[in-house]
Amino acid sequence: KKIIFKLKVPKNIGEKLKSGLVINYPKPDLISITYNKNENKIEEIISEVKEKNLEILDILTEDADLEDVFLKLTKKNV
């Protein structure tokens, strides 16, 4: 799963959160973090990002696409 933060002002907050999750910057005003919903709580991710003193305009999540789901399912059955 992926959580995306839209920022009011573009800001680089580093490569990783304290939790070790990798931060990506698809656009200057976006921060994207991929996480495993079974291992990471979304509230904790949001809290870590808020600690960086960012002005967040919007937060959205994306689920894995069908290919990712298929690969995950077939990997378990091997």
PDB file of N, CA, C and O in Angstrom:
ATOM      1  N   LYS A   1       0.851  -1.168   0.000  1.00  0.00           N
ATOM      2  CA  LYS A   1       0.000   0.000   0.000  1.00  0.00           C
ATOM      3  C   LYS A   1       0.898   1.234   0.000  1.00  0.00           C
ATOM      4  O   LYS A   1       2.042   1.185   0.453  1.00  0.00           O
ATOM      5  N   LYS A   2       0.366   2.329  -0.511  1.00  0.00           N
ATOM      6  CA  LYS A   2       1.147   3.558  -0.616  1.00  0.00           C
ATOM      7  C   LYS A   2       0.336   4.709  -0.023  1.00  0.00           C
ATOM      8  O   LYS A   2      -0.871   4.811  -0.241  1.00  0.00           O
ATOM      9  N   ILE A   3       1.019   5.577   0.732  1.00  0.00           N
ATOM     10  CA  ILE A   3       0.395   6.798   1.237  1.00  0.00           C
ATOM     11  C   ILE A   3       1.130   7.977   0.606  1.00  0.00           C
ATOM     12  O   ILE A   3       2.359   8.010   0.551  1.00  0.00           O
ATOM     13  N   ILE A   4       0.345   8.942   0.133  1.00  0.00           N
ATOM     14  CA  ILE A   4       0.909  10.100  -0.563  1.00  0.00           C
ATOM     15  C   ILE A   4       0.458  11.372   0.151  1.00  0.00           C
ATOM     16  O   ILE A   4      -0.725  11.557   0.437  1.00  0.00           O
ATOM     17  N   PHE A   5       1.418  12.233   0.429  1.00  0.00           N
ATOM     18  CA  PHE A   5       1.145  13.517   1.070  1.00  0.00           C
ATOM     19  C   PHE A   5       1.354  14.625   0.051  1.00  0.00           C
ATOM     20  O   PHE A   5       2.414  14.709  -0.571  1.00  0.00           O
ATOM     21  N   LYS A   6       0.343  15.481  -0.124  1.00  0.00           N
ATOM     22  CA  LYS A   6       0.480  16.668  -0.976  1.00  0.00           C
ATOM     23  C   LYS A   6       0.828  17.823  -0.053  1.00  0.00           C
ATOM     24  O   LYS A   6       0.098  18.115   0.894  1.00  0.00           O
ATOM     25  N   LEU A   7       1.948  18.476  -0.335  1.00  0.00           N
ATOM     26  CA  LEU A   7       2.449  19.543   0.519  1.00  0.00           C
ATOM     27  C   LEU A   7       2.115  20.922  -0.030  1.00  0.00           C
ATOM     28  O   LEU A   7       2.040  21.120  -1.242  1.00  0.00           O
ATOM     29  N   LYS A   8       1.917  21.869   0.878  1.00  0.00           N
ATOM     30  CA  LYS A   8       1.692  23.253   0.461  1.00  0.00           C
ATOM     31  C   LYS A   8       2.982  23.831  -0.112  1.00  0.00           C
ATOM     32  O   LYS A   8       2.966  24.529  -1.125  1.00  0.00           O
ATOM     33  N   VAL A   9       4.086  23.533   0.543  1.00  0.00           N
ATOM     34  CA  VAL A   9       5.401  24.011   0.108  1.00  0.00           C
ATOM     35  C   VAL A   9       6.313  22.794  -0.061  1.00  0.00           C
ATOM     36  O   VAL A   9       6.467  22.009   0.875  1.00  0.00           O
ATOM     37  N   PRO A  10       6.923  22.625  -1.244  1.00  0.00           N
ATOM     38  CA  PRO A  10       7.823  21.481  -1.436  1.00  0.00           C
ATOM     39  C   PRO A  10       8.950  21.475  -0.402  1.00  0.00           C
ATOM     40  O   PRO A  10       9.548  22.510  -0.108  1.00  0.00           O
ATOM     41  N   LYS A  11       9.224  20.291   0.141  1.00  0.00           N
ATOM     42  CA  LYS A  11      10.294  20.181   1.133  1.00  0.00           C
ATOM     43  C   LYS A  11      10.822  18.750   1.135  1.00  0.00           C
ATOM     44  O   LYS A  11      10.050  17.791   1.126  1.00  0.00           O
ATOM     45  N   ASN A  12      12.130  18.621   1.146  1.00  0.00           N
ATOM     46  CA  ASN A  12      12.765  17.316   1.235  1.00  0.00           C
ATOM     47  C   ASN A  12      12.997  17.011   2.711  1.00  0.00           C
ATOM     48  O   ASN A  12      13.638  17.790   3.417  1.00  0.00           O
ATOM     49  N   ILE A  13      12.473  15.876   3.177  1.00  0.00           N
ATOM     50  CA  ILE A  13      12.607  15.514   4.590  1.00  0.00           C
ATOM     51  C   ILE A  13      13.532  14.309   4.784  1.00  0.00           C
ATOM     52  O   ILE A  13      13.511  13.667   5.834  1.00  0.00           O
ATOM     53  N   GLY A  14      14.330  14.011   3.782  1.00  0.00           N
ATOM     54  CA  GLY A  14      15.275  12.908   3.891  1.00  0.00           C
ATOM     55  C   GLY A  14      14.854  11.700   3.079  1.00  0.00           C
ATOM     56  O   GLY A  14      13.894  11.747   2.310  1.00  0.00           O
ATOM     57  N   GLU A  15      15.597  10.610   3.267  1.00  0.00           N
ATOM     58  CA  GLU A  15      15.361   9.395   2.497  1.00  0.00           C
ATOM     59  C   GLU A  15      14.499   8.380   3.226  1.00  0.00           C
ATOM     60  O   GLU A  15      13.855   7.547   2.588  1.00  0.00           O
ATOM     61  N   LYS A  16      14.475   8.437   4.574  1.00  0.00           N
ATOM     62  CA  LYS A  16      13.717   7.458   5.354  1.00  0.00           C
ATOM     63  C   LYS A  16      13.082   8.116   6.569  1.00  0.00           C
ATOM     64  O   LYS A  16      13.567   9.130   7.072  1.00  0.00           O
ATOM     65  N   LEU A  17      11.984   7.518   7.033  1.00  0.00           N
ATOM     66  CA  LEU A  17      11.381   7.914   8.296  1.00  0.00           C
ATOM     67  C   LEU A  17      12.115   7.192   9.423  1.00  0.00           C
ATOM     68  O   LEU A  17      12.926   6.304   9.165  1.00  0.00           O
ATOM     69  N   LYS A  18      11.833   7.572  10.681  1.00  0.00           N
ATOM     70  CA  LYS A  18      12.437   6.893  11.830  1.00  0.00           C
ATOM     71  C   LYS A  18      12.135   5.400  11.812  1.00  0.00           C
ATOM     72  O   LYS A  18      12.949   4.586  12.247  1.00  0.00           O
ATOM     73  N   SER A  19      10.960   5.050  11.305  1.00  0.00           N
ATOM     74  CA  SER A  19      10.539   3.647  11.251  1.00  0.00           C
ATOM     75  C   SER A  19      11.297   2.854  10.193  1.00  0.00           C
ATOM     76  O   SER A  19      11.170   1.631  10.122  1.00  0.00           O
ATOM     77  N   GLY A  20      12.086   3.547   9.367  1.00  0.00           N
ATOM     78  CA  GLY A  20      12.847   2.877   8.319  1.00  0.00           C
ATOM     79  C   GLY A  20      12.161   2.856   6.970  1.00  0.00           C
ATOM     80  O   GLY A  20      12.743   2.397   5.988  1.00  0.00           O
ATOM     81  N   LEU A  21      10.921   3.351   6.905  1.00  0.00           N
ATOM     82  CA  LEU A  21      10.205   3.378   5.629  1.00  0.00           C
ATOM     83  C   LEU A  21      10.855   4.382   4.684  1.00  0.00           C
ATOM     84  O   LEU A  21      11.230   5.482   5.090  1.00  0.00           O
ATOM     85  N   VAL A  22      10.981   3.992   3.428  1.00  0.00           N
ATOM     86  CA  VAL A  22      11.640   4.820   2.417  1.00  0.00           C
ATOM     87  C   VAL A  22      10.687   5.898   1.909  1.00  0.00           C
ATOM     88  O   VAL A  22       9.512   5.636   1.652  1.00  0.00           O
ATOM     89  N   ILE A  23      11.214   7.113   1.770  1.00  0.00           N
ATOM     90  CA  ILE A  23      10.446   8.250   1.268  1.00  0.00           C
ATOM     91  C   ILE A  23      10.811   8.482  -0.193  1.00  0.00           C
ATOM     92  O   ILE A  23      11.990   8.533  -0.545  1.00  0.00           O
ATOM     93  N   ASN A  24       9.796   8.620  -1.041  1.00  0.00           N
ATOM     94  CA  ASN A  24      10.002   8.952  -2.455  1.00  0.00           C
ATOM     95  C   ASN A  24       9.378  10.310  -2.735  1.00  0.00           C
ATOM     96  O   ASN A  24       8.460  10.744  -2.038  1.00  0.00           O
ATOM     97  N   TYR A  25       9.889  10.975  -3.767  1.00  0.00           N
ATOM     98  CA  TYR A  25       9.412  12.301  -4.148  1.00  0.00           C
ATOM     99  C   TYR A  25       9.005  12.280  -5.620  1.00  0.00           C
ATOM    100  O   TYR A  25       9.786  12.693  -6.477  1.00  0.00           O
ATOM    101  N   PRO A  26       7.780  11.800  -5.932  1.00  0.00           N
ATOM    102  CA  PRO A  26       7.359  11.729  -7.335  1.00  0.00           C
ATOM    103  C   PRO A  26       7.240  13.097  -8.005  1.00  0.00           C
ATOM    104  O   PRO A  26       7.414  13.212  -9.218  1.00  0.00           O
ATOM    105  N   LYS A  27       6.946  14.128  -7.222  1.00  0.00           N
ATOM    106  CA  LYS A  27       6.889  15.524  -7.671  1.00  0.00           C
ATOM    107  C   LYS A  27       7.407  16.374  -6.519  1.00  0.00           C
ATOM    108  O   LYS A  27       7.411  15.910  -5.378  1.00  0.00           O
ATOM    109  N   PRO A  28       7.840  17.597  -6.779  1.00  0.00           N
ATOM    110  CA  PRO A  28       8.392  18.426  -5.691  1.00  0.00           C
ATOM    111  C   PRO A  28       7.443  18.621  -4.506  1.00  0.00           C
ATOM    112  O   PRO A  28       7.889  18.751  -3.366  1.00  0.00           O
ATOM    113  N   ASP A  29       6.134  18.641  -4.776  1.00  0.00           N
ATOM    114  CA  ASP A  29       5.177  18.877  -3.693  1.00  0.00           C
ATOM    115  C   ASP A  29       4.498  17.594  -3.204  1.00  0.00           C
ATOM    116  O   ASP A  29       3.488  17.661  -2.504  1.00  0.00           O
ATOM    117  N   LEU A  30       5.041  16.432  -3.563  1.00  0.00           N
ATOM    118  CA  LEU A  30       4.478  15.151  -3.130  1.00  0.00           C
ATOM    119  C   LEU A  30       5.521  14.311  -2.404  1.00  0.00           C
ATOM    120  O   LEU A  30       6.687  14.259  -2.796  1.00  0.00           O
ATOM    121  N   ILE A  31       5.073  13.658  -1.339  1.00  0.00           N
ATOM    122  CA  ILE A  31       5.884  12.669  -0.637  1.00  0.00           C
ATOM    123  C   ILE A  31       5.111  11.360  -0.704  1.00  0.00           C
ATOM    124  O   ILE A  31       3.930  11.308  -0.363  1.00  0.00           O
ATOM    125  N   SER A  32       5.776  10.316  -1.140  1.00  0.00           N
ATOM    126  CA  SER A  32       5.152   9.006  -1.296  1.00  0.00           C
ATOM    127  C   SER A  32       5.900   7.985  -0.444  1.00  0.00           C
ATOM    128  O   SER A  32       7.128   7.908  -0.480  1.00  0.00           O
ATOM    129  N   ILE A  33       5.138   7.200   0.324  1.00  0.00           N
ATOM    130  CA  ILE A  33       5.734   6.191   1.191  1.00  0.00           C
ATOM    131  C   ILE A  33       4.994   4.877   0.976  1.00  0.00           C
ATOM    132  O   ILE A  33       3.777   4.808   1.148  1.00  0.00           O
ATOM    133  N   THR A  34       5.731   3.838   0.600  1.00  0.00           N
ATOM    134  CA  THR A  34       5.143   2.513   0.432  1.00  0.00           C
ATOM    135  C   THR A  34       5.304   1.751   1.739  1.00  0.00           C
ATOM    136  O   THR A  34       6.376   1.743   2.344  1.00  0.00           O
ATOM    137  N   TYR A  35       4.212   1.109   2.165  1.00  0.00           N
ATOM    138  CA  TYR A  35       4.251   0.397   3.437  1.00  0.00           C
ATOM    139  C   TYR A  35       3.421  -0.875   3.365  1.00  0.00           C
ATOM    140  O   TYR A  35       2.597  -1.045   2.466  1.00  0.00           O
ATOM    141  N   ASN A  36       3.646  -1.758   4.316  1.00  0.00           N
ATOM    142  CA  ASN A  36       2.870  -2.985   4.444  1.00  0.00           C
ATOM    143  C   ASN A  36       1.843  -2.752   5.542  1.00  0.00           C
ATOM    144  O   ASN A  36       2.205  -2.543   6.699  1.00  0.00           O
ATOM    145  N   LYS A  37       0.565  -2.787   5.184  1.00  0.00           N
ATOM    146  CA  LYS A  37      -0.468  -2.459   6.170  1.00  0.00           C
ATOM    147  C   LYS A  37      -0.552  -3.477   7.299  1.00  0.00           C
ATOM    148  O   LYS A  37      -1.170  -3.204   8.327  1.00  0.00           O
ATOM    149  N   ASN A  38       0.062  -4.653   7.124  1.00  0.00           N
ATOM    150  CA  ASN A  38       0.099  -5.644   8.197  1.00  0.00           C
ATOM    151  C   ASN A  38       1.247  -5.384   9.171  1.00  0.00           C
ATOM    152  O   ASN A  38       1.257  -5.914  10.282  1.00  0.00           O
ATOM    153  N   GLU A  39       2.207  -4.571   8.755  1.00  0.00           N
ATOM    154  CA  GLU A  39       3.372  -4.283   9.595  1.00  0.00           C
ATOM    155  C   GLU A  39       3.421  -2.845  10.091  1.00  0.00           C
ATOM    156  O   GLU A  39       4.036  -2.572  11.122  1.00  0.00           O
ATOM    157  N   ASN A  40       2.787  -1.924   9.379  1.00  0.00           N
ATOM    158  CA  ASN A  40       2.853  -0.502   9.722  1.00  0.00           C
ATOM    159  C   ASN A  40       1.453   0.062   9.910  1.00  0.00           C
ATOM    160  O   ASN A  40       0.539  -0.245   9.144  1.00  0.00           O
ATOM    161  N   LYS A  41       1.297   0.888  10.937  1.00  0.00           N
ATOM    162  CA  LYS A  41       0.019   1.565  11.167  1.00  0.00           C
ATOM    163  C   LYS A  41       0.052   2.914  10.465  1.00  0.00           C
ATOM    164  O   LYS A  41       1.009   3.676  10.601  1.00  0.00           O
ATOM    165  N   ILE A  42      -1.000   3.197   9.716  1.00  0.00           N
ATOM    166  CA  ILE A  42      -1.050   4.444   8.946  1.00  0.00           C
ATOM    167  C   ILE A  42      -0.978   5.660   9.875  1.00  0.00           C
ATOM    168  O   ILE A  42      -0.403   6.686   9.511  1.00  0.00           O
ATOM    169  N   GLU A  43      -1.562   5.546  11.071  1.00  0.00           N
ATOM    170  CA  GLU A  43      -1.527   6.655  12.023  1.00  0.00           C
ATOM    171  C   GLU A  43      -0.091   6.999  12.413  1.00  0.00           C
ATOM    172  O   GLU A  43       0.254   8.170  12.573  1.00  0.00           O
ATOM    173  N   GLU A  44       0.744   5.968  12.563  1.00  0.00           N
ATOM    174  CA  GLU A  44       2.138   6.197  12.941  1.00  0.00           C
ATOM    175  C   GLU A  44       2.924   6.847  11.803  1.00  0.00           C
ATOM    176  O   GLU A  44       3.792   7.688  12.041  1.00  0.00           O
ATOM    177  N   ILE A  45       2.615   6.453  10.566  1.00  0.00           N
ATOM    178  CA  ILE A  45       3.283   7.064   9.410  1.00  0.00           C
ATOM    179  C   ILE A  45       2.915   8.541   9.325  1.00  0.00           C
ATOM    180  O   ILE A  45       3.785   9.393   9.148  1.00  0.00           O
ATOM    181  N   ILE A  46       1.631   8.839   9.449  1.00  0.00           N
ATOM    182  CA  ILE A  46       1.168  10.231   9.401  1.00  0.00           C
ATOM    183  C   ILE A  46       1.819  11.038  10.527  1.00  0.00           C
ATOM    184  O   ILE A  46       2.248  12.171  10.311  1.00  0.00           O
ATOM    185  N   SER A  47       1.891  10.463  11.711  1.00  0.00           N
ATOM    186  CA  SER A  47       2.502  11.144  12.851  1.00  0.00           C
ATOM    187  C   SER A  47       3.978  11.455  12.593  1.00  0.00           C
ATOM    188  O   SER A  47       4.446  12.551  12.900  1.00  0.00           O
ATOM    189  N   GLU A  48       4.706  10.492  12.032  1.00  0.00           N
ATOM    190  CA  GLU A  48       6.127  10.716  11.719  1.00  0.00           C
ATOM    191  C   GLU A  48       6.306  11.840  10.705  1.00  0.00           C
ATOM    192  O   GLU A  48       7.219  12.655  10.834  1.00  0.00           O
ATOM    193  N   VAL A  49       5.441  11.886   9.700  1.00  0.00           N
ATOM    194  CA  VAL A  49       5.536  12.936   8.681  1.00  0.00           C
ATOM    195  C   VAL A  49       5.176  14.290   9.295  1.00  0.00           C
ATOM    196  O   VAL A  49       5.820  15.295   8.994  1.00  0.00           O
ATOM    197  N   LYS A  50       4.155  14.323  10.151  1.00  0.00           N
ATOM    198  CA  LYS A  50       3.753  15.582  10.788  1.00  0.00           C
ATOM    199  C   LYS A  50       4.851  16.141  11.688  1.00  0.00           C
ATOM    200  O   LYS A  50       4.953  17.355  11.864  1.00  0.00           O
ATOM    201  N   GLU A  51       5.676  15.256  12.260  1.00  0.00           N
ATOM    202  CA  GLU A  51       6.789  15.702  13.107  1.00  0.00           C
ATOM    203  C   GLU A  51       7.811  16.528  12.327  1.00  0.00           C
ATOM    204  O   GLU A  51       8.618  17.238  12.926  1.00  0.00           O
ATOM    205  N   LYS A  52       7.781  16.442  11.004  1.00  0.00           N
ATOM    206  CA  LYS A  52       8.731  17.165  10.152  1.00  0.00           C
ATOM    207  C   LYS A  52       8.298  18.609   9.894  1.00  0.00           C
ATOM    208  O   LYS A  52       8.939  19.316   9.117  1.00  0.00           O
ATOM    209  N   ASN A  53       7.212  19.055  10.541  1.00  0.00           N
ATOM    210  CA  ASN A  53       6.704  20.427  10.423  1.00  0.00           C
ATOM    211  C   ASN A  53       6.375  20.811   8.983  1.00  0.00           C
ATOM    212  O   ASN A  53       6.773  21.873   8.504  1.00  0.00           O
ATOM    213  N   LEU A  54       5.649  19.939   8.307  1.00  0.00           N
ATOM    214  CA  LEU A  54       5.217  20.202   6.937  1.00  0.00           C
ATOM    215  C   LEU A  54       3.785  20.713   6.937  1.00  0.00           C
ATOM    216  O   LEU A  54       2.990  20.360   7.808  1.00  0.00           O
ATOM    217  N   GLU A  55       3.465  21.544   5.957  1.00  0.00           N
ATOM    218  CA  GLU A  55       2.075  21.945   5.753  1.00  0.00           C
ATOM    219  C   GLU A  55       1.477  20.967   4.750  1.00  0.00           C
ATOM    220  O   GLU A  55       1.770  21.028   3.556  1.00  0.00           O
ATOM    221  N   ILE A  56       0.635  20.064   5.250  1.00  0.00           N
ATOM    222  CA  ILE A  56       0.038  19.020   4.416  1.00  0.00           C
ATOM    223  C   ILE A  56      -1.315  19.496   3.913  1.00  0.00           C
ATOM    224  O   ILE A  56      -2.192  19.848   4.702  1.00  0.00           O
ATOM    225  N   LEU A  57      -1.479  19.504   2.586  1.00  0.00           N
ATOM    226  CA  LEU A  57      -2.749  19.902   1.980  1.00  0.00           C
ATOM    227  C   LEU A  57      -3.709  18.728   1.831  1.00  0.00           C
ATOM    228  O   LEU A  57      -4.923  18.892   1.960  1.00  0.00           O
ATOM    229  N   ASP A  58      -3.163  17.543   1.558  1.00  0.00           N
ATOM    230  CA  ASP A  58      -4.014  16.385   1.300  1.00  0.00           C
ATOM    231  C   ASP A  58      -3.231  15.108   1.567  1.00  0.00           C
ATOM    232  O   ASP A  58      -2.007  15.074   1.442  1.00  0.00           O
ATOM    233  N   ILE A  59      -3.956  14.060   1.935  1.00  0.00           N
ATOM    234  CA  ILE A  59      -3.370  12.737   2.131  1.00  0.00           C
ATOM    235  C   ILE A  59      -4.239  11.744   1.377  1.00  0.00           C
ATOM    236  O   ILE A  59      -5.462  11.742   1.518  1.00  0.00           O
ATOM    237  N   LEU A  60      -3.595  10.896   0.572  1.00  0.00           N
ATOM    238  CA  LEU A  60      -4.360   9.851  -0.108  1.00  0.00           C
ATOM    239  C   LEU A  60      -3.585   8.550  -0.077  1.00  0.00           C
ATOM    240  O   LEU A  60      -2.366   8.540   0.097  1.00  0.00           O
ATOM    241  N   THR A  61      -4.309   7.445  -0.250  1.00  0.00           N
ATOM    242  CA  THR A  61      -3.668   6.137  -0.278  1.00  0.00           C
ATOM    243  C   THR A  61      -3.979   5.442  -1.587  1.00  0.00           C
ATOM    244  O   THR A  61      -5.009   5.688  -2.216  1.00  0.00           O
ATOM    245  N   GLU A  62      -3.065   4.568  -1.983  1.00  0.00           N
ATOM    246  CA  GLU A  62      -3.247   3.751  -3.180  1.00  0.00           C
ATOM    247  C   GLU A  62      -3.010   2.304  -2.791  1.00  0.00           C
ATOM    248  O   GLU A  62      -2.076   1.993  -2.051  1.00  0.00           O
ATOM    249  N   ASP A  63      -3.863   1.420  -3.295  1.00  0.00           N
ATOM    250  CA  ASP A  63      -3.667  -0.009  -3.087  1.00  0.00           C
ATOM    251  C   ASP A  63      -2.778  -0.557  -4.183  1.00  0.00           C
ATOM    252  O   ASP A  63      -2.576   0.077  -5.219  1.00  0.00           O
ATOM    253  N   ALA A  64      -2.256  -1.733  -3.942  1.00  0.00           N
ATOM    254  CA  ALA A  64      -1.438  -2.401  -4.954  1.00  0.00           C
ATOM    255  C   ALA A  64      -2.281  -2.666  -6.195  1.00  0.00           C
ATOM    256  O   ALA A  64      -3.490  -2.877  -6.101  1.00  0.00           O
ATOM    257  N   ASP A  65      -1.633  -2.654  -7.355  1.00  0.00           N
ATOM    258  CA  ASP A  65      -2.375  -2.959  -8.577  1.00  0.00           C
ATOM    259  C   ASP A  65      -2.573  -4.472  -8.687  1.00  0.00           C
ATOM    260  O   ASP A  65      -2.002  -5.236  -7.909  1.00  0.00           O
ATOM    261  N   LEU A  66      -3.371  -4.893  -9.643  1.00  0.00           N
ATOM    262  CA  LEU A  66      -3.703  -6.303  -9.792  1.00  0.00           C
ATOM    263  C   LEU A  66      -2.473  -7.180 -10.010  1.00  0.00           C
ATOM    264  O   LEU A  66      -2.427  -8.315  -9.535  1.00  0.00           O
ATOM    265  N   GLU A  67      -1.495  -6.669 -10.714  1.00  0.00           N
ATOM    266  CA  GLU A  67      -0.275  -7.450 -10.939  1.00  0.00           C
ATOM    267  C   GLU A  67       0.435  -7.741  -9.619  1.00  0.00           C
ATOM    268  O   GLU A  67       0.901  -8.858  -9.395  1.00  0.00           O
ATOM    269  N   ASP A  68       0.517  -6.737  -8.746  1.00  0.00           N
ATOM    270  CA  ASP A  68       1.141  -6.941  -7.441  1.00  0.00           C
ATOM    271  C   ASP A  68       0.387  -7.983  -6.623  1.00  0.00           C
ATOM    272  O   ASP A  68       0.995  -8.835  -5.976  1.00  0.00           O
ATOM    273  N   VAL A  69      -0.942  -7.909  -6.657  1.00  0.00           N
ATOM    274  CA  VAL A  69      -1.770  -8.866  -5.924  1.00  0.00           C
ATOM    275  C   VAL A  69      -1.544 -10.275  -6.468  1.00  0.00           C
ATOM    276  O   VAL A  69      -1.383 -11.217  -5.693  1.00  0.00           O
ATOM    277  N   PHE A  70      -1.531 -10.426  -7.787  1.00  0.00           N
ATOM    278  CA  PHE A  70      -1.311 -11.729  -8.414  1.00  0.00           C
ATOM    279  C   PHE A  70       0.047 -12.305  -8.016  1.00  0.00           C
ATOM    280  O   PHE A  70       0.147 -13.478  -7.655  1.00  0.00           O
ATOM    281  N   LEU A  71       1.080 -11.488  -8.082  1.00  0.00           N
ATOM    282  CA  LEU A  71       2.416 -11.959  -7.722  1.00  0.00           C
ATOM    283  C   LEU A  71       2.483 -12.390  -6.259  1.00  0.00           C
ATOM    284  O   LEU A  71       3.129 -13.384  -5.928  1.00  0.00           O
ATOM    285  N   LYS A  72       1.827 -11.652  -5.404  1.00  0.00           N
ATOM    286  CA  LYS A  72       1.818 -11.994  -3.987  1.00  0.00           C
ATOM    287  C   LYS A  72       1.093 -13.316  -3.751  1.00  0.00           C
ATOM    288  O   LYS A  72       1.556 -14.154  -2.977  1.00  0.00           O
ATOM    289  N   LEU A  73      -0.046 -13.500  -4.421  1.00  0.00           N
ATOM    290  CA  LEU A  73      -0.819 -14.733  -4.260  1.00  0.00           C
ATOM    291  C   LEU A  73      -0.077 -15.945  -4.806  1.00  0.00           C
ATOM    292  O   LEU A  73      -0.040 -16.991  -4.158  1.00  0.00           O
ATOM    293  N   THR A  74       0.505 -15.818  -5.972  1.00  0.00           N
ATOM    294  CA  THR A  74       1.195 -16.962  -6.575  1.00  0.00           C
ATOM    295  C   THR A  74       2.494 -17.276  -5.846  1.00  0.00           C
ATOM    296  O   THR A  74       2.930 -18.427  -5.838  1.00  0.00           O
ATOM    297  N   LYS A  75       3.104 -16.302  -5.249  1.00  0.00           N
ATOM    298  CA  LYS A  75       4.337 -16.519  -4.495  1.00  0.00           C
ATOM    299  C   LYS A  75       4.066 -17.390  -3.271  1.00  0.00           C
ATOM    300  O   LYS A  75       4.888 -18.234  -2.917  1.00  0.00           O
ATOM    301  N   LYS A  76       2.923 -17.191  -2.626  1.00  0.00           N
ATOM    302  CA  LYS A  76       2.568 -17.972  -1.441  1.00  0.00           C
ATOM    303  C   LYS A  76       2.269 -19.425  -1.785  1.00  0.00           C
ATOM    304  O   LYS A  76       2.470 -20.311  -0.953  1.00  0.00           O
ATOM    305  N   ASN A  77       1.793 -19.680  -3.000  1.00  0.00           N
ATOM    306  CA  ASN A  77       1.395 -21.030  -3.387  1.00  0.00           C
ATOM    307  C   ASN A  77       2.527 -21.849  -3.978  1.00  0.00           C
ATOM    308  O   ASN A  77       2.322 -23.013  -4.324  1.00  0.00           O
ATOM    309  N   VAL A  78       3.705 -21.282  -4.103  1.00  0.00           N
ATOM    310  CA  VAL A  78       4.832 -21.996  -4.722  1.00  0.00           C
ATOM    311  C   VAL A  78       5.462 -22.948  -3.732  1.00  0.00           C
ATOM    312  O   VAL A  78       6.425 -23.638  -4.067  1.00  0.00           O
TER     313      VAL A  78
END
